[in-house]
Amino acid sequence: MRDVLAADATGVIRGRWDVPPLFRPPTPPRHFVGRDAELRAIRAGITVLTGAAGVGKTALALKWLRERGSGVQLYVDLAAHGIGRVLRAFGLNVAPDDESAVFRSLVARRQFTLLLDNASSAAQVRPLLPPSGTVLVTSRTRLGIGHVTDVGPLPDDGRLWPLLDLSYGELPERQARLYRLCAWQPGVFGVPEAASVAEEPACEVEDALDDLVEKSLLTEVGDDAFRFHDLVRAHARTKR
């Protein structure tokens, strides 16, 4: 295995060259429509995809990487992994104060196309940005960096309903049942309400709701608060 070289304050550090499996981009959704304008808006340099939870920011970024990205790609879910863990996966053990510099050096030297998913603030992202290359960032808020592309709910252009049918057909039974039942909740609802209508433990229902958010069938609007897009709610109410 070849070495990758990254310089920190104390000298040169040796580590693995290939991207560890945990930090390779996941496969984008098989059923993907209706984001042509947003795909065209992503450009070289830094692009921030911003929008509500569950609206499809990550799916859009992964779709772009698969179809239009170039070179070796590195995916970091900032909500789940610190940069120290990323570096250790590459075999780079450095002091906390040096992590940002070593990470930037790693990305720049390998010329990674970088996806920073679920960023919470500009302060979290800025120390990780390499001096050049393509970086995609997803965030619920505008970060004041790079080129911003707003990701809103999918419009009904005649293709969404068949897509919803396909997505629904692939749901495990618990998620499918919750999808149907919660569609009759008015407006925003929480885990307790969903658990009540499903007559299941709240902890299990919460996991199933998170799965629906990840599949863009439900939108998270706050801590343990969810809502349906009007068209998705209408679709769910047709299912039995």
C-alpha positions as CSV (number, residue, x, y, z in Angstrom):
1,M,0.0,0.0,0.0
2,R,1.4,3.4,-0.9
3,D,1.9,6.1,1.7
4,V,0.2,9.5,1.9
5,L,2.3,12.3,3.2
6,A,0.8,15.0,5.4
7,A,2.9,17.6,7.2
8,D,2.1,18.9,10.7
9,A,4.0,21.2,13.0
10,T,6.4,18.4,14.0
11,G,7.2,17.0,10.5
12,V,6.0,14.4,8.1
13,I,3.4,11.7,9.1
14,R,2.9,8.5,7.1
15,G,-0.5,6.9,6.7
16,R,-2.6,4.9,4.3
17,W,-3.2,6.1,0.7
18,D,-6.7,4.7,-0.1
19,V,-9.9,6.1,1.4
20,P,-11.1,4.0,4.4
21,P,-14.5,2.3,3.7
22,L,-16.2,4.3,6.4
23,F,-15.4,7.5,4.6
24,R,-16.3,6.6,1.1
25,P,-19.5,8.3,-0.2
26,P,-22.6,6.1,0.2
27,T,-24.5,5.0,-2.8
28,P,-27.1,7.7,-3.8
29,P,-30.8,6.8,-3.8
30,R,-31.8,4.6,-6.7
31,H,-34.9,6.6,-7.4
32,F,-33.9,10.3,-7.9
33,V,-35.8,12.9,-9.9
34,G,-36.6,16.6,-10.0
35,R,-33.2,18.2,-9.1
36,D,-31.8,19.1,-12.5
37,A,-31.5,22.8,-11.6
38,E,-29.8,22.1,-8.3
39,L,-27.4,19.6,-9.9
40,R,-26.4,22.3,-12.5
41,A,-25.8,24.8,-9.7
42,I,-23.1,22.7,-8.0
43,R,-19.7,24.0,-9.2
44,A,-16.0,23.6,-8.6
45,G,-14.8,25.3,-5.4
46,I,-17.1,25.3,-2.4
47,T,-20.8,24.7,-2.7
48,V,-23.1,24.7,0.3
49,L,-26.4,22.9,-0.1
50,T,-28.8,24.3,2.5
51,G,-32.4,23.4,3.4
52,A,-34.6,21.7,6.0
53,A,-33.8,18.3,7.4
54,G,-35.1,15.5,5.2
55,V,-35.4,17.7,2.1
56,G,-32.8,15.7,0.2
57,K,-29.5,17.7,0.5
58,T,-27.4,14.6,1.1
59,A,-29.1,12.6,-1.7
60,L,-28.5,15.6,-4.1
61,A,-24.8,15.8,-3.1
62,L,-24.3,12.0,-3.5
63,K,-26.0,12.1,-6.9
64,W,-23.7,14.8,-8.1
65,L,-20.6,13.0,-6.8
66,R,-21.7,9.8,-8.6
67,E,-22.6,11.4,-11.9
68,R,-20.5,14.6,-12.2
69,G,-17.7,14.4,-9.6
70,S,-14.2,13.6,-10.5
71,G,-11.2,12.1,-8.8
72,V,-11.1,10.3,-5.4
73,Q,-14.0,11.2,-3.2
74,L,-14.0,11.6,0.6
75,Y,-17.2,11.7,2.6
76,V,-17.4,12.9,6.2
77,D,-20.6,13.1,8.2
78,L,-19.8,15.9,10.7
79,A,-22.7,14.9,12.9
80,A,-21.2,11.5,13.5
81,H,-17.5,11.8,13.1
82,G,-14.8,14.2,14.3
83,I,-11.8,14.9,12.1
84,G,-9.6,13.1,14.5
85,R,-11.4,9.9,13.8
86,V,-11.1,10.5,10.0
87,L,-7.3,11.0,10.4
88,R,-6.9,7.9,12.6
89,A,-8.7,5.9,9.9
90,F,-6.0,7.0,7.5
91,G,-3.4,5.9,10.0
92,L,-2.6,9.5,11.0
93,N,-2.3,10.1,14.8
94,V,-1.7,13.7,15.5
95,A,-2.2,16.2,18.3
96,P,-5.7,17.8,18.5
97,D,-4.3,21.2,17.7
98,D,-2.8,19.9,14.4
99,E,-5.8,18.0,13.2
100,S,-7.3,20.7,11.0
101,A,-3.9,21.4,9.3
102,V,-3.2,17.8,8.7
103,F,-6.7,17.2,7.3
104,R,-6.4,20.1,4.9
105,S,-3.0,18.8,3.8
106,L,-4.4,15.3,3.3
107,V,-7.3,16.6,1.1
108,A,-5.1,18.9,-0.9
109,R,-2.3,16.4,-1.6
110,R,-4.6,13.6,-2.6
111,Q,-6.9,16.1,-4.5
112,F,-10.0,14.7,-2.9
113,T,-13.4,15.8,-3.9
114,L,-14.8,16.4,-0.4
115,L,-18.3,16.1,0.9
116,L,-18.9,17.5,4.4
117,D,-22.3,16.4,5.4
118,N,-24.6,17.8,8.2
119,A,-22.4,20.8,9.0
120,S,-23.8,22.8,12.0
121,S,-21.9,26.0,11.6
122,A,-19.3,27.9,9.5
123,A,-16.9,27.6,12.4
124,Q,-17.1,23.8,12.1
125,V,-16.4,23.9,8.3
126,R,-13.8,26.7,7.8
127,P,-10.8,24.9,9.5
128,L,-11.4,21.9,7.2
129,L,-11.4,23.7,3.8
130,P,-8.4,22.9,1.6
131,P,-6.8,25.8,-0.4
132,S,-8.2,24.4,-3.7
133,G,-10.4,21.7,-5.1
134,T,-14.1,20.9,-5.0
135,V,-15.9,20.8,-1.6
136,L,-19.6,20.1,-1.1
137,V,-21.2,21.0,2.2
138,T,-24.7,20.2,3.4
139,S,-26.3,22.2,6.2
140,R,-29.7,23.3,7.6
141,T,-28.5,26.9,7.7
142,R,-26.7,29.3,5.4
143,L,-23.0,29.3,6.5
144,G,-21.8,32.4,4.7
145,I,-19.1,30.5,2.8
146,G,-18.8,29.4,-0.8
147,H,-21.6,29.3,-3.3
148,V,-25.0,28.6,-1.7
149,T,-27.7,26.4,-3.4
150,D,-31.0,26.3,-1.7
151,V,-32.7,22.9,-1.7
152,G,-36.4,23.1,-1.2
153,P,-39.2,20.5,-1.3
154,L,-39.5,18.6,-4.6
155,P,-42.1,20.2,-6.9
156,D,-44.8,18.0,-8.4
157,D,-43.7,17.8,-12.0
158,G,-45.5,14.5,-12.7
159,R,-42.5,12.3,-11.8
160,L,-42.7,12.5,-8.0
161,W,-45.8,10.3,-7.4
162,P,-44.2,7.2,-9.2
163,L,-41.0,7.9,-7.3
164,L,-43.0,7.9,-4.0
165,D,-44.6,4.6,-5.0
166,L,-41.1,3.1,-5.6
167,S,-39.7,4.4,-2.3
168,Y,-42.8,3.2,-0.4
169,G,-42.5,-0.2,-1.9
170,E,-39.0,-0.6,-0.5
171,L,-39.9,0.3,3.1
172,P,-39.7,-2.3,5.8
173,E,-43.1,-3.0,7.3
174,R,-42.7,-0.9,10.4
175,Q,-41.6,2.2,8.5
176,A,-44.4,1.6,5.9
177,R,-47.0,1.3,8.6
178,L,-45.7,4.4,10.3
179,Y,-45.7,6.3,7.0
180,R,-49.4,5.5,6.5
181,L,-50.5,6.2,10.1
182,C,-48.6,9.4,10.7
183,A,-49.9,11.0,7.4
184,W,-53.2,11.5,9.3
185,Q,-51.5,13.6,11.9
186,P,-52.3,17.3,11.4
187,G,-49.3,19.6,10.8
188,V,-46.2,19.0,12.9
189,F,-46.1,15.9,15.2
190,G,-43.6,14.4,17.6
191,V,-42.4,11.0,18.6
192,P,-45.1,10.6,21.4
193,E,-47.9,11.2,19.0
194,A,-46.4,8.8,16.4
195,A,-45.8,6.2,19.1
196,S,-49.4,6.5,20.2
197,V,-51.0,6.0,16.8
198,A,-48.6,3.2,16.0
199,E,-49.1,1.6,19.5
200,E,-45.4,0.9,19.7
201,P,-42.5,1.9,22.1
202,A,-41.3,5.5,21.5
203,C,-37.7,4.4,21.1
204,E,-38.6,2.0,18.2
205,V,-40.8,4.6,16.6
206,E,-38.1,7.3,16.8
207,D,-35.7,5.1,14.9
208,A,-38.3,4.4,12.2
209,L,-39.1,8.1,11.8
210,D,-35.4,8.8,11.4
211,D,-35.4,6.2,8.6
212,L,-38.3,8.0,6.9
213,V,-36.4,11.3,7.1
214,E,-33.3,9.7,5.6
215,K,-35.4,8.5,2.7
216,S,-36.8,12.0,2.2
217,L,-40.4,10.8,3.0
218,L,-40.6,12.9,6.1
219,T,-39.1,16.2,7.1
220,E,-37.6,16.9,10.5
221,V,-38.5,20.4,11.6
222,G,-37.0,20.4,15.2
223,D,-35.8,18.2,18.0
224,D,-38.1,15.1,17.7
225,A,-40.6,17.1,15.6
226,F,-41.7,16.1,12.1
227,R,-44.0,17.0,9.3
228,F,-45.0,15.7,5.8
229,H,-44.6,17.7,2.6
230,D,-48.2,18.1,1.4
231,L,-47.8,15.9,-1.7
232,V,-46.1,13.2,0.4
233,R,-48.9,13.3,2.9
234,A,-51.4,12.9,0.1
235,H,-49.5,10.0,-1.2
236,A,-49.3,8.3,2.2
237,R,-53.0,8.7,2.8
238,T,-53.7,6.6,-0.4
239,K,-51.9,3.6,1.1
240,R,-53.6,0.8,3.0
